[in-house]
Amino acid sequence: MSLVWFLTSYQRTQRSLQWWSARQSMKLFVEAEKIRDDLLQESFTIRRNLDLLAVDNLNLSDNKIQECLKQIDSFHHSLVQLSDRLFPASLQDSFPLAIEYLLEPWLVSNPQLYFEIDLPLYWRHEPAERSLVVLTALNELLTITLTEVLALTSIYINLKQQKTIGKLIVEITYSNVSTFFHHSTLPELNYLCESFQLLTSGKCFSKTNNLRISWHFYW
C-alpha cells in the first residue's frame, strides 16, 4: 500500500514540475520571438537611419533627428519592459512593488476585470529566487483563471506577513456559474499548487463559496 502511495505521489510531483518547466520554457520562447521579431528589427532600422544620417549630415533636418530620437526612446523602453518581464528590477528591493508592476498590464488591457489590491508598504527581506517563484505563481494563476474571461469579474489580492510566514491571497468572484466552474476546475491549477509547494516548501490551497474562489499561498 505504501509503495502504491509513493508511486502515485512521485508521478503527481513529476507531472507538476514538468508542467512548471514547460510553462517557463514557453515564456522564454515567447520572449525570444519578441526579440527576433521586434527588438532586432528595430535595432536594424535605427542602425540604418544612423548610417544614412552619417552620409547626409549636411542636410540633417529636425524631423529626421526627432524621428531617430523617438526610435531610440522606443527601443530603450522595449528593453526596460523585456528586462522587467525576465526579472523585475524591483524584486530584490520591494516585493509589493514587483506585484504592482506585474498587475499593471492586467489593469490596462482588461476593463472587464475589477482589481482590489491590498499590499503592504514594506516587506521582509527574502531570497530573490523565492520571491520570483511567488510572483511567477501569481502570474500563472491569473493567466489560468482569467484568460478569455469576458464578463465582469472581481479580483481581490492581499499580501501580508504573519510572524515569519508570507501570505498571498487571491480571491476571484465570477459573474456566472459556467465561467466559475470552468476556471476553477482546470487541472493546471493542481500542477500550479503542487509546484509552488515543492519550490518554496510552502503551502497552497483553495476555498470556494458560491461563485467565489480564493487561492491561498503560504511560504
MDTraj code that builds the backbone (N, CA, C; nanometers):
import mdtraj as md
import numpy as np

residues = "MET SER LEU VAL TRP PHE LEU THR SER TYR GLN ARG THR GLN ARG SER LEU GLN TRP TRP SER ALA ARG GLN SER MET LYS LEU PHE VAL GLU ALA GLU LYS ILE ARG ASP ASP LEU LEU GLN GLU SER PHE THR ILE ARG ARG ASN LEU ASP LEU LEU ALA VAL ASP ASN LEU ASN LEU SER ASP ASN LYS ILE GLN GLU CYS LEU LYS GLN ILE ASP SER PHE HIS HIS SER LEU VAL GLN LEU SER ASP ARG LEU PHE PRO ALA SER LEU GLN ASP SER PHE PRO LEU ALA ILE GLU TYR LEU LEU GLU PRO TRP LEU VAL SER ASN PRO GLN LEU TYR PHE GLU ILE ASP LEU PRO LEU TYR TRP ARG HIS GLU PRO ALA GLU ARG SER LEU VAL VAL LEU THR ALA LEU ASN GLU LEU LEU THR ILE THR LEU THR GLU VAL LEU ALA LEU THR SER ILE TYR ILE ASN LEU LYS GLN GLN LYS THR ILE GLY LYS LEU ILE VAL GLU ILE THR TYR SER ASN VAL SER THR PHE PHE HIS HIS SER THR LEU PRO GLU LEU ASN TYR LEU CYS GLU SER PHE GLN LEU LEU THR SER GLY LYS CYS PHE SER LYS THR ASN ASN LEU ARG ILE SER TRP HIS PHE TYR TRP".split()
xyz = np.array([
    [0.0834, -0.1204, 0.0000],
    [0.0000, 0.0000, 0.0000],
    [0.0871, 0.1258, 0.0000],
    [0.1921, 0.1263, 0.0801],
    [0.2807, 0.2417, 0.0879],
    [0.3553, 0.2618, -0.0434],
    [0.3870, 0.1528, -0.1138],
    [0.4559, 0.1632, -0.2418],
    [0.3653, 0.2285, -0.3457],
    [0.2391, 0.1885, -0.3457],
    [0.1433, 0.2479, -0.4389],
    [0.1289, 0.3977, -0.4116],
    [0.1210, 0.4324, -0.2842],
    [0.1095, 0.5744, -0.2475],
    [0.2332, 0.6518, -0.2919],
    [0.3497, 0.5910, -0.2725],
    [0.4743, 0.6567, -0.3102],
    [0.4802, 0.6800, -0.4608],
    [0.4437, 0.5784, -0.5384],
    [0.4480, 0.5917, -0.6836],
    [0.3480, 0.6963, -0.7333],
    [0.2303, 0.6974, -0.6726],
    [0.1291, 0.7952, -0.7112],
    [0.1753, 0.9363, -0.6798],
    [0.2341, 0.9525, -0.5601],
    [0.2844, 1.0835, -0.5193],
    [0.3994, 1.1280, -0.6085],
    [0.4865, 1.0349, -0.6409],
    [0.6005, 1.0671, -0.7271],
    [0.5546, 1.1106, -0.8656],
    [0.4571, 1.0394, -0.9219],
    [0.4075, 1.0736, -1.0548],
    [0.3379, 1.2088, -1.0547],
    [0.2637, 1.2387, -0.9469],
    [0.1970, 1.3680, -0.9369],
    [0.2995, 1.4812, -0.9279],
    [0.4026, 1.4581, -0.8479],
    [0.5091, 1.5580, -0.8359],
    [0.5807, 1.5774, -0.9683],
    [0.6074, 1.4688, -1.0360],
    [0.6757, 1.4750, -1.1652],
    [0.5937, 1.5535, -1.2670],
    [0.4629, 1.5261, -1.2731],
    [0.3763, 1.5975, -1.3667],
    [0.3721, 1.7469, -1.3353],
    [0.3686, 1.7811, -1.2057],
    [0.3622, 1.9215, -1.1658],
    [0.4885, 1.9952, -1.2061],
    [0.6036, 1.9376, -1.1790],
    [0.7298, 2.0034, -1.2129],
    [0.7503, 2.0102, -1.3643],
    [0.7054, 1.9085, -1.4351],
    [0.7135, 1.9126, -1.5811],
    [0.6240, 2.0238, -1.6358],
    [0.5066, 2.0390, -1.5756],
    [0.4157, 2.1468, -1.6172],
    [0.4807, 2.2821, -1.5915],
    [0.5379, 2.3022, -1.4723],
    [0.6024, 2.4292, -1.4378],
    [0.7160, 2.4590, -1.5346],
    [0.7989, 2.3592, -1.5606],
    [0.9126, 2.3765, -1.6508],
    [0.8659, 2.4108, -1.7914],
    [0.7600, 2.3438, -1.8376],
    [0.7086, 2.3688, -1.9725],
    [0.6551, 2.5111, -1.9840],
    [0.5868, 2.5597, -1.8804],
    [0.5320, 2.6954, -1.8829],
    [0.6448, 2.7993, -1.8885],
    [0.7492, 2.7772, -1.8088],
    [0.8594, 2.8728, -1.8078],
    [0.9375, 2.8671, -1.9389],
    [0.9507, 2.7481, -1.9963],
    [1.0186, 2.7355, -2.1257],
    [0.9411, 2.8091, -2.2349],
    [0.8080, 2.7988, -2.2307],
    [0.7257, 2.8675, -2.3294],
    [0.7394, 3.0194, -2.3152],
    [0.7477, 3.0668, -2.1904],
    [0.7664, 3.2107, -2.1693],
    [0.8982, 3.2579, -2.2313],
    [1.0050, 3.1816, -2.2103],
    [1.1346, 3.2184, -2.2676],
    [1.1292, 3.2154, -2.4199],
    [1.0571, 3.1190, -2.4745],
    [1.0427, 3.1102, -2.6194],
    [0.9707, 3.2335, -2.6738],
    [0.8622, 3.2734, -2.6067],
    [0.7862, 3.3915, -2.6491],
    [0.8727, 3.5168, -2.6433],
    [0.9494, 3.5308, -2.5350],
    [1.0363, 3.6473, -2.5227],
    [1.1429, 3.6476, -2.6331],
    [1.1978, 3.5300, -2.6632],
    [1.2984, 3.5202, -2.7689],
    [1.2388, 3.5591, -2.9038],
    [1.1149, 3.5174, -2.9300],
    [1.0480, 3.5538, -3.0543],
    [1.0250, 3.7044, -3.0622],
    [0.9886, 3.7653, -2.9487],
    [0.9687, 3.9101, -2.9466],
    [1.0984, 3.9835, -2.9775],
    [1.2089, 3.9323, -2.9233],
    [1.3391, 3.9947, -2.9510],
    [1.3714, 3.9848, -3.0994],
    [1.3496, 3.8666, -3.1583],
    [1.3803, 3.8478, -3.3001],
    [1.2886, 3.9305, -3.3904],
    [1.1585, 3.9321, -3.3552],
    [1.0613, 3.9985, -3.4425],
    [1.0533, 4.1495, -3.4215],
    [1.0820, 4.1952, -3.3007],
    [1.0634, 4.3374, -3.2705],
    [1.1961, 4.4101, -3.2455],
    [1.2640, 4.3724, -3.1375],
    [1.3819, 4.4486, -3.0958],
    [1.4950, 4.4427, -3.1981],
    [1.5199, 4.3255, -3.2535],
    [1.6290, 4.3154, -3.3510],
    [1.5959, 4.3921, -3.4784],
    [1.4691, 4.3849, -3.5200],
    [1.4287, 4.4610, -3.6378],
    [1.4375, 4.6109, -3.6121],
    [1.3966, 4.6504, -3.4910],
    [1.4016, 4.7924, -3.4559],
    [1.5453, 4.8415, -3.4482],
    [1.6338, 4.7599, -3.3926],
    [1.7745, 4.7999, -3.3842],
    [1.8362, 4.8115, -3.5236],
    [1.7928, 4.7240, -3.6152],
    [1.8429, 4.7323, -3.7525],
    [1.7970, 4.8631, -3.8176],
    [1.6707, 4.9011, -3.7941],
    [1.6177, 5.0254, -3.8507],
    [1.6933, 5.1467, -3.7977],
    [1.7177, 5.1467, -3.6659],
    [1.7922, 5.2576, -3.6053],
    [1.9326, 5.2659, -3.6644],
    [1.9948, 5.1502, -3.6767],
    [2.1310, 5.1463, -3.7321],
    [2.1329, 5.1988, -3.8756],
    [2.0327, 5.1597, -3.9522],
    [2.0251, 5.2032, -4.0921],
    [2.0050, 5.3540, -4.1006],
    [1.9191, 5.4072, -4.0157],
    [1.8946, 5.5516, -4.0155],
    [2.0188, 5.6309, -3.9758],
    [2.0930, 5.5765, -3.8791],
    [2.2166, 5.6435, -3.8377],
    [2.3192, 5.6434, -3.9500],
    [2.3238, 5.5348, -4.0273],
    [2.4142, 5.5296, -4.1415],
    [2.3771, 5.6355, -4.2456],
    [2.2468, 5.6495, -4.2677],
    [2.2003, 5.7489, -4.3645],
    [2.2307, 5.8904, -4.3171],
    [2.2163, 5.9123, -4.1872],
    [2.2459, 6.0444, -4.1319],
    [2.3941, 6.0781, -4.1460],
    [2.4766, 5.9773, -4.1293],
    [2.6206, 5.9998, -4.1413],
    [2.6581, 6.0407, -4.2831],
    [2.5873, 5.9828, -4.3803],
    [2.6141, 6.0159, -4.5202],
    [2.5577, 6.1527, -4.5563],
    [2.4409, 6.1826, -4.4993],
    [2.3684, 6.3039, -4.5373],
    [2.3692, 6.4078, -4.4256],
    [2.4807, 6.4158, -4.3535],
    [2.4823, 6.5021, -4.2357],
    [2.4732, 6.6507, -4.2685],
    [2.5015, 6.6878, -4.3921],
    [2.4916, 6.8290, -4.4278],
    [2.3467, 6.8753, -4.4410],
    [2.2577, 6.7834, -4.4679],
    [2.1158, 6.8163, -4.4847],
    [2.0314, 6.7544, -4.3729],
    [2.0850, 6.7534, -4.2561],
    [2.0172, 6.6915, -4.1416],
    [1.9012, 6.7804, -4.0972],
    [1.7797, 6.7278, -4.1033],
    [1.6607, 6.8048, -4.0675],
    [1.6192, 6.7750, -3.9240],
    [1.5441, 6.8679, -3.8666],
    [1.4913, 6.8474, -3.7313],
    [1.3977, 6.7277, -3.7263],
    [1.3184, 6.7102, -3.8310],
    [1.2253, 6.5964, -3.8346],
    [1.3009, 6.4636, -3.8324],
    [1.4115, 6.4602, -3.9038],
    [1.4912, 6.3371, -3.9082],
    [1.5524, 6.3088, -3.7708],
    [1.5983, 6.4132, -3.7060],
    [1.6558, 6.3973, -3.5724],
    [1.5503, 6.3478, -3.4746],
    [1.4312, 6.4079, -3.4775],
    [1.3238, 6.3690, -3.3871],
    [1.2789, 6.2251, -3.4131],
    [1.2787, 6.1879, -3.5401],
    [1.2397, 6.0511, -3.5751],
    [1.3362, 5.9496, -3.5152],
    [1.4651, 5.9795, -3.5253],
    [1.5659, 5.8891, -3.4682],
    [1.5577, 5.8859, -3.3159],
    [1.5350, 5.9997, -3.2547],
    [1.5228, 6.0043, -3.1088],
    [1.4028, 5.9228, -3.0612],
    [1.2913, 5.9311, -3.1320],
    [1.1732, 5.8534, -3.0958],
    [1.2004, 5.7038, -3.1074],
    [1.2705, 5.6653, -3.2128],
    [1.3034, 5.5245, -3.2306],
    [1.3944, 5.4739, -3.1193],
    [1.4920, 5.5557, -3.0833],
    [1.5839, 5.5163, -2.9756],
    [1.5097, 5.5079, -2.8420],
    [1.4203, 5.6047, -2.8157],
    [1.3415, 5.6026, -2.6920],
    [1.2514, 5.4799, -2.6878],
    [1.1898, 5.4477, -2.8005],
    [1.1028, 5.3297, -2.8070],
    [1.1828, 5.2022, -2.7849],
    [1.3001, 5.1975, -2.8446],
    [1.3876, 5.0814, -2.8290],
    [1.4289, 5.0650, -2.6822],
    [1.4653, 5.1757, -2.6198],
    [1.5043, 5.1728, -2.4787],
    [1.3883, 5.1260, -2.3915],
    [1.2684, 5.1774, -2.4172],
    [1.1506, 5.1383, -2.3392],
    [1.1211, 4.9893, -2.3554],
    [1.1373, 4.9384, -2.4757],
    [1.1137, 4.7957, -2.5002],
    [1.2131, 4.7095, -2.4234],
    [1.3372, 4.7532, -2.4175],
    [1.4386, 4.6790, -2.3435],
    [1.4092, 4.6785, -2.1933],
    [1.3618, 4.7933, -2.1411],
    [1.3249, 4.8001, -1.9997],
    [1.2111, 4.7033, -1.9702],
    [1.1112, 4.7003, -2.0562],
    [0.9988, 4.6100, -2.0369],
    [1.0433, 4.4644, -2.0433],
    [1.1317, 4.4353, -2.1369],
    [1.1823, 4.2986, -2.1502],
    [1.2581, 4.2561, -2.0250],
    [1.3463, 4.3419, -1.9750],
    [1.4241, 4.3068, -1.8559],
    [1.3334, 4.2870, -1.7349],
    [1.2269, 4.3676, -1.7243],
    [1.1336, 4.3533, -1.6118],
    [1.0520, 4.2248, -1.6230],
    [1.0207, 4.1836, -1.7452],
    [0.9488, 4.0569, -1.7622],
    [1.0373, 3.9384, -1.7247],
    [1.1643, 3.9465, -1.7603],
    [1.2559, 3.8371, -1.7290],
    [1.2881, 3.8316, -1.5799],
    [1.3130, 3.9506, -1.5211],
    [1.3426, 3.9577, -1.3775],
    [1.3169, 4.1006, -1.3322],
    [1.2031, 4.1258, -1.2671],
    [1.1674, 4.2640, -1.2286],
    [1.2769, 4.3323, -1.1491],
    [1.3086, 4.4556, -1.1868],
    [1.4152, 4.5296, -1.1193],
    [1.3825, 4.5539, -0.9728],
    [1.2540, 4.5645, -0.9409],
    [1.2127, 4.5956, -0.8038],
    [1.2054, 4.4731, -0.7137],
    [1.2267, 4.3547, -0.7709],
    [1.2020, 4.2322, -0.6945],
    [1.2902, 4.2204, -0.5709],
    [1.4143, 4.2610, -0.5805],
    [1.5058, 4.2472, -0.4681],
    [1.4856, 4.3559, -0.3634],
    [1.4266, 4.4673, -0.4036],
    [1.4095, 4.5800, -0.3112],
    [1.2687, 4.5909, -0.2552],
    [1.1672, 4.5604, -0.3364],
    [1.0286, 4.5761, -0.2931],
    [0.9405, 4.4738, -0.3630],
    [0.9091, 4.3664, -0.2932],
    [0.8226, 4.2632, -0.3486],
    [0.6833, 4.3172, -0.3791],
    [0.6213, 4.4000, -0.2913],
    [0.4906, 4.4582, -0.3246],
    [0.4937, 4.5402, -0.4531],
    [0.6022, 4.6146, -0.4749],
    [0.6128, 4.6939, -0.5972],
    [0.6228, 4.6037, -0.7202],
    [0.6931, 4.4919, -0.7064],
    [0.7033, 4.3967, -0.8165],
    [0.5657, 4.3405, -0.8515],
    [0.4817, 4.3185, -0.7519],
    [0.3452, 4.2718, -0.7766],
    [0.2652, 4.3786, -0.8504],
    [0.2830, 4.5041, -0.8117],
    [0.2123, 4.6138, -0.8797],
    [0.2507, 4.6182, -1.0273],
    [0.3791, 4.6048, -1.0564],
    [0.4247, 4.6056, -1.1954],
    [0.3668, 4.4867, -1.2723],
    [0.3580, 4.3724, -1.2053],
    [0.3017, 4.2535, -1.2688],
    [0.1548, 4.2751, -1.3050],
    [0.0811, 4.3425, -1.2171],
    [-0.0624, 4.3601, -1.2374],
    [-0.0953, 4.4714, -1.3366],
    [-0.0003, 4.5609, -1.3594],
    [-0.0279, 4.6781, -1.4428],
    [-0.0834, 4.6432, -1.5812],
    [-0.0250, 4.5467, -1.6548],
    [-0.0831, 4.5122, -1.7856],
    [-0.2252, 4.4564, -1.7748],
    [-0.2528, 4.3838, -1.6669],
    [-0.3888, 4.3316, -1.6479],
    [-0.4869, 4.4459, -1.6288],
    [-0.4465, 4.5474, -1.5549],
    [-0.5343, 4.6609, -1.5289],
    [-0.5609, 4.7415, -1.6563],
    [-0.4598, 4.7559, -1.7391],
    [-0.4709, 4.8384, -1.8593],
    [-0.5511, 4.7688, -1.9689],
    [-0.5283, 4.6385, -1.9844],
    [-0.5822, 4.5670, -2.1009],
    [-0.7134, 4.4941, -2.0760],
    [-0.7623, 4.4941, -1.9536],
    [-0.8818, 4.4159, -1.9226],
    [-0.9831, 4.4989, -1.8437],
    [-1.0609, 4.5829, -1.9109],
    [-1.1577, 4.6676, -1.8405],
    [-1.2689, 4.5886, -1.7731],
    [-1.2888, 4.4641, -1.8140],
    [-1.3933, 4.3822, -1.7516],
    [-1.3499, 4.3235, -1.6170],
    [-1.2226, 4.3411, -1.5831],
    [-1.1705, 4.2891, -1.4575],
    [-1.1561, 4.4028, -1.3568],
    [-1.2150, 4.3837, -1.2409],
    [-1.2056, 4.4847, -1.1352],
    [-1.1103, 4.4351, -1.0281],
    [-0.9986, 4.5037, -1.0116],
    [-0.8964, 4.4629, -0.9161],
    [-0.9045, 4.5477, -0.7893],
    [-0.8993, 4.4805, -0.6778],
    [-0.8801, 4.5468, -0.5487],
    [-0.7509, 4.4908, -0.4905],
    [-0.6535, 4.5780, -0.4716],
    [-0.5194, 4.5337, -0.4338],
    [-0.4833, 4.5881, -0.2964],
    [-0.4465, 4.4989, -0.2077],
    [-0.4099, 4.5361, -0.0711],
    [-0.2682, 4.4866, -0.0438],
    [-0.1718, 4.5770, -0.0584],
    [-0.0309, 4.5407, -0.0433],
    [0.0327, 4.6266, 0.0649],
    [0.1240, 4.5687, 0.1413],
    [0.1935, 4.6475, 0.2450],
    [0.2964, 4.7407, 0.1824],
    [0.3309, 4.8460, 0.2539],
    [0.4329, 4.9380, 0.2057],
    [0.5714, 4.8762, 0.2141],
    [0.5924, 4.7950, 0.3165],
    [0.7228, 4.7332, 0.3374],
    [0.7084, 4.5813, 0.3405],
    [0.8151, 4.5150, 0.3017],
    [0.8143, 4.3696, 0.3007],
    [0.9478, 4.3196, 0.3532],
    [0.9438, 4.2023, 0.4095],
    [1.0639, 4.1436, 0.4686],
    [1.1688, 4.1144, 0.3607],
    [1.2906, 4.1008, 0.4028],
    [1.3980, 4.0613, 0.3115],
    [1.3947, 3.9097, 0.2968],
    [1.3948, 3.8635, 0.1735],
    [1.3980, 3.7193, 0.1470],
    [1.4699, 3.6961, 0.0152],
    [1.5159, 3.5748, -0.0103],
    [1.5898, 3.5480, -0.1342],
    [1.5079, 3.5860, -0.2569],
    [1.5731, 3.6506, -0.3527],
    [1.5029, 3.6958, -0.4732],
    [1.4463, 3.5784, -0.5519],
    [1.5166, 3.4644, -0.5490],
    [1.4673, 3.3497, -0.6245],
    [1.3350, 3.2980, -0.5686],
    [1.3160, 3.3101, -0.4370],
    [1.1888, 3.2680, -0.3782],
    [1.0781, 3.3661, -0.4142],
    [1.1096, 3.4953, -0.4078],
    [1.0112, 3.5959, -0.4465],
    [0.9700, 3.5779, -0.5925],
    [1.0665, 3.5404, -0.6772],
    [1.0366, 3.5200, -0.8186],
    [0.9412, 3.4026, -0.8375],
    [0.9564, 3.2978, -0.7589],
    [0.8647, 3.1839, -0.7672],
    [0.7231, 3.2268, -0.7297],
    [0.7105, 3.3046, -0.6220],
    [0.5786, 3.3521, -0.5790],
    [0.5172, 3.4422, -0.6850],
    [0.5977, 3.5321, -0.7400],
    [0.5494, 3.6234, -0.8431],
    [0.5061, 3.5465, -0.9680],
    [0.5846, 3.4467, -1.0036],
    [0.5504, 3.3637, -1.1196],
    [0.4223, 3.2854, -1.0938],
    [0.4073, 3.2340, -0.9728],
    [0.2858, 3.1603, -0.9378],
    [0.1630, 3.2499, -0.9482],
    [0.1754, 3.3746, -0.9036],
    [0.0649, 3.4691, -0.9137],
    [0.0294, 3.4944, -1.0598],
    [0.1294, 3.5168, -1.1410],
    [0.1049, 3.5421, -1.2827],
    [0.0404, 3.4217, -1.3503],
    [0.0885, 3.3015, -1.3166],
    [0.0306, 3.1799, -1.3738],
    [-0.1143, 3.1631, -1.3298],
    [-0.1428, 3.1915, -1.2037],
    [-0.2796, 3.1793, -1.1532],
    [-0.3732, 3.2735, -1.2291],
    [-0.3316, 3.3988, -1.2459],
    [-0.4152, 3.4942, -1.3175],
    [-0.4334, 3.4518, -1.4633],
    [-0.3274, 3.4022, -1.5241],
    [-0.3356, 3.3592, -1.6633],
    [-0.4324, 3.2428, -1.6795],
    [-0.4251, 3.1469, -1.5880],
    [-0.5112, 3.0290, -1.5972],
    [-0.6575, 3.0638, -1.5693],
    [-0.6800, 3.1453, -1.4670],
    [-0.8174, 3.1673, -1.4200],
    [-0.8883, 3.2845, -1.4859],
    [-0.8133, 3.3718, -1.5574],
    [-0.8766, 3.4916, -1.6136],
    [-0.8664, 3.5011, -1.7655],
    [-0.7880, 3.4154, -1.8282],
    [-0.7761, 3.4193, -1.9729],
    [-0.9109, 3.3900, -2.0376],
    [-0.9482, 3.4728, -2.1335],
    [-1.0736, 3.4599, -2.2092],
    [-1.1979, 3.4829, -2.1238],
    [-1.1809, 3.5410, -2.0070],
    [-1.2965, 3.5798, -1.9252],
    [-1.3418, 3.7184, -1.9718],
    [-1.4610, 3.7256, -2.0302],
    [-1.5109, 3.8496, -2.0881],
    [-1.6121, 3.9199, -1.9982],
    [-1.6744, 3.8442, -1.9082],
    [-1.7743, 3.9038, -1.8194],
    [-1.7061, 3.9756, -1.7030],
    [-1.7808, 4.0639, -1.6400],
    [-1.7285, 4.1383, -1.5255],
    [-1.6844, 4.0413, -1.4157],
    [-1.5602, 4.0579, -1.3713],
    [-1.5021, 3.9686, -1.2714],
    [-1.4238, 4.0509, -1.1707],
    [-1.4412, 4.0174, -1.0434],
    [-1.3715, 4.0897, -0.9371],
    [-1.2550, 4.0071, -0.8844],
    [-1.1423, 4.0737, -0.8645],
    [-1.0225, 4.0070, -0.8130],
    [-0.9691, 4.0866, -0.6953],
    [-0.9570, 4.0196, -0.5834],
    [-0.9008, 4.0815, -0.4636],
    [-0.7669, 4.0153, -0.4338],
    [-0.6616, 4.0954, -0.4209],
    [-0.5269, 4.0434, -0.3954],
    [-0.4743, 4.1046, -0.2670],
    [-0.4339, 4.0185, -0.1759],
    [-0.3857, 4.0643, -0.0465],
    [-0.2533, 3.9960, -0.0129],
    [-0.1539, 4.0782, 0.0175],
    [-0.0233, 4.0272, 0.0596],
    [0.0009, 4.0717, 0.2031],
    [0.0380, 3.9780, 0.2887],
    [0.0658, 4.0151, 0.4264],
    [0.1626, 3.9153, 0.4872],
    [0.2148, 3.9543, 0.6012],
    [0.3090, 3.8691, 0.6725],
    [0.2576, 3.8452, 0.8141],
    [0.2584, 3.7204, 0.8544],
    [0.2199, 3.6830, 0.9905],
    [0.3384, 3.6123, 1.0555],
    [0.4062, 3.6881, 1.1428],
    [0.5309, 3.6403, 1.2035],
    [0.6318, 3.6115, 1.0927],
    [0.6721, 3.4866, 1.0766],
    [0.7740, 3.4547, 0.9759],
    [0.7138, 3.3999, 0.8474],
    [0.5831, 3.4013, 0.8362],
    [0.5160, 3.3404, 0.7218],
    [0.4613, 3.4487, 0.6290],
    [0.4932, 3.4365, 0.5001],
    [0.4361, 3.5246, 0.3997],
    [0.3070, 3.4643, 0.3470],
    [0.2066, 3.5487, 0.3256],
    [0.0765, 3.5016, 0.2785],
    [0.0318, 3.5856, 0.1596],
    [-0.0093, 3.5187, 0.0547],
    [-0.0667, 3.5845, -0.0616],
    [-0.2032, 3.5218, -0.0879],
    [-0.3062, 3.6044, -0.0832],
    [-0.4424, 3.5570, -0.1054],
    [-0.4972, 3.6220, -0.2320],
    [-0.5471, 3.5402, -0.3226],
    [-0.6083, 3.5875, -0.4464],
    [-0.7517, 3.5371, -0.4493],
    [-0.8452, 3.6293, -0.4422],
    [-0.9869, 3.5956, -0.4361],
    [-1.0549, 3.6422, -0.5646],
    [-1.1141, 3.5483, -0.6368],
    [-1.1761, 3.5783, -0.7658],
    [-1.3254, 3.5494, -0.7576],
    [-1.4059, 3.6476, -0.7962],
    [-1.5510, 3.6322, -0.7968],
    [-1.6006, 3.6441, -0.9403],
    [-1.6542, 3.5339, -0.9937],
    [-1.7026, 3.5315, -1.1313],
    [-1.8486, 3.5749, -1.1387],
    [-1.8937, 3.6012, -1.2619],
    [-2.0303, 3.6515, -1.2808],
    [-2.1317, 3.5420, -1.3092],
    [-2.0854, 3.4261, -1.3524],
    [-2.1794, 3.3185, -1.3845],
    [-2.1205, 3.1828, -1.3503],
    [-2.2073, 3.0855, -1.3398],
    [-2.1681, 2.9519, -1.2937],
    [-2.0750, 2.8828, -1.3921],
    [-2.1043, 2.8923, -1.5213],
    [-2.0245, 2.8204, -1.6199],
    [-1.8795, 2.8679, -1.6213],
    [-1.8604, 2.9999, -1.6141],
    [-1.7239, 3.0548, -1.6108],
    [-1.6528, 3.0143, -1.4833],
    [-1.7239, 3.0217, -1.3709],
    [-1.6659, 2.9805, -1.2431],
    [-1.6230, 2.8348, -1.2463],
    [-1.7113, 2.7495, -1.2932],
    [-1.6822, 2.6059, -1.2925],
    [-1.5645, 2.5736, -1.3835],
    [-1.5632, 2.6342, -1.5025],
    [-1.4565, 2.6037, -1.5974],
    [-1.3199, 2.6466, -1.5443],
    [-1.3119, 2.7679, -1.4900],
    [-1.1827, 2.8228, -1.4493],
    [-1.1396, 2.7811, -1.3088],
    [-1.2229, 2.7098, -1.2388],
    [-1.1839, 2.6648, -1.1043],
    [-1.1564, 2.5150, -1.0984],
    [-1.1757, 2.4458, -1.2104],
    [-1.1552, 2.3002, -1.2113],
    [-1.0484, 2.2568, -1.3112],
    [-0.9736, 2.3502, -1.3650],
    [-0.8702, 2.3148, -1.4621],
    [-0.7579, 2.2373, -1.3935],
    [-0.7090, 2.1310, -1.4556],
    [-0.6016, 2.0509, -1.3935],
    [-0.4732, 2.1287, -1.3737],
    [-0.4520, 2.2328, -1.4546],
    [-0.3314, 2.3142, -1.4397],
    [-0.3212, 2.3788, -1.3022],
    [-0.4346, 2.4020, -1.2392],
    [-0.4340, 2.4632, -1.1064],
    [-0.3731, 2.3694, -1.0026],
    [-0.3986, 2.2410, -1.0178],
    [-0.3361, 2.1436, -0.9278],
    [-0.1850, 2.1398, -0.9481],
    [-0.1428, 2.1458, -1.0747],
    [0.0003, 2.1476, -1.1039],
    [0.0653, 2.2723, -1.0446],
    [-0.0047, 2.3843, -1.0541],
    [0.0480, 2.5100, -1.0011],
    [0.0688, 2.5013, -0.8506],
    [-0.0320, 2.4531, -0.7799],
    [-0.0209, 2.4408, -0.6341],
    [0.0911, 2.3459, -0.5936],
    [0.0961, 2.2339, -0.6601],
    [0.1987, 2.1346, -0.6281],
    [0.3387, 2.1905, -0.6532],
    [0.3557, 2.2582, -0.7653],
    [0.4867, 2.3161, -0.7985],
    [0.5257, 2.4229, -0.6975],
    [0.4303, 2.5081, -0.6610],
    [0.4582, 2.6136, -0.5639],
    [0.5050, 2.5545, -0.4312],
    [0.4375, 2.4511, -0.3852],
    [0.4738, 2.3877, -0.2577],
    [0.6116, 2.3251, -0.2640],
    [0.6441, 2.2634, -0.3755],
    [0.7743, 2.1993, -0.3888],
    [0.8878, 2.3015, -0.3959],
    [0.8643, 2.4112, -0.4667],
    [0.9703, 2.5089, -0.4907],
    [0.9907, 2.6056, -0.3748],
    [0.8899, 2.6204, -0.2889],
    [0.9020, 2.7136, -0.1767],
    [0.8976, 2.6446, -0.0407],
    [0.8708, 2.5135, -0.0398],
    [0.8466, 2.4410, 0.0859],
    [0.7302, 2.5049, 0.1620],
    [0.6355, 2.5580, 0.0867],
    [0.5208, 2.6256, 0.1460],
    [0.3927, 2.5476, 0.1280],
    [0.2816, 2.6190, 0.1318],
    [0.1504, 2.5572, 0.1167],
    [0.0686, 2.6345, 0.0146],
    [-0.0211, 2.5637, -0.0517],
    [-0.1127, 2.6254, -0.1470],
    [-0.2434, 2.5484, -0.1439],
    [-0.3535, 2.6206, -0.1320],
    [-0.4845, 2.5554, -0.1339],
    [-0.5894, 2.6576, -0.1751],
    [-0.7096, 2.6090, -0.2055],
    [-0.8172, 2.6983, -0.2483],
    [-0.9437, 2.6694, -0.1683],
    [-1.0304, 2.7721, -0.1615],
    [-1.1600, 2.7608, -0.0973],
    [-1.2647, 2.8210, -0.1909],
    [-1.3823, 2.7604, -0.1946],
    [-1.4886, 2.8109, -0.2808],
    [-1.6111, 2.8477, -0.1980],
    [-1.6814, 2.9499, -0.2473],
    [-1.8051, 2.9949, -0.1827],
    [-1.8931, 3.0586, -0.2899],
    [-1.9980, 2.9879, -0.3315],
    [-2.0846, 3.0314, -0.4407],
    [-2.0010, 3.0515, -0.5676],
    [-1.9950, 3.1740, -0.6203],
    [-1.9182, 3.1999, -0.7424],
    [-1.7786, 3.2542, -0.7123],
    [-1.7356, 3.2399, -0.5899],
    [-1.6075, 3.2943, -0.5463],
    [-1.5104, 3.1816, -0.5128],
    [-1.3888, 3.1985, -0.5582],
    [-1.2826, 3.1044, -0.5228],
    [-1.1621, 3.1847, -0.4747],
    [-1.1072, 3.1436, -0.3627],
    [-0.9907, 3.2131, -0.3067],
    [-0.8727, 3.1175, -0.3022],
    [-0.7608, 3.1692, -0.3488],
    [-0.6371, 3.0915, -0.3517],
    [-0.5424, 3.1450, -0.2448],
    [-0.4859, 3.0527, -0.1687],
    [-0.4003, 3.0896, -0.0548],
    [-0.2603, 3.0308, -0.0782],
    [-0.1627, 3.1198, -0.0783],
    [-0.0229, 3.0789, -0.0914],
    [0.0497, 3.1181, 0.0369],
    [0.1095, 3.0203, 0.1029],
    [0.1870, 3.0435, 0.2244],
    [0.3305, 2.9975, 0.2007],
    [0.4264, 3.0791, 0.2457],
    [0.5661, 3.0384, 0.2342],
    [0.6513, 3.1027, 0.3411],
])
top = md.Topology()
chain = top.add_chain()
for i, resn in enumerate(residues, 1):
    res = top.add_residue(resn, chain, resSeq=i)
    for name in ("N", "CA", "C"):
        top.add_atom(name, md.element.get_by_symbol(name[0]), res)
traj = md.Trajectory(xyz[None], top)
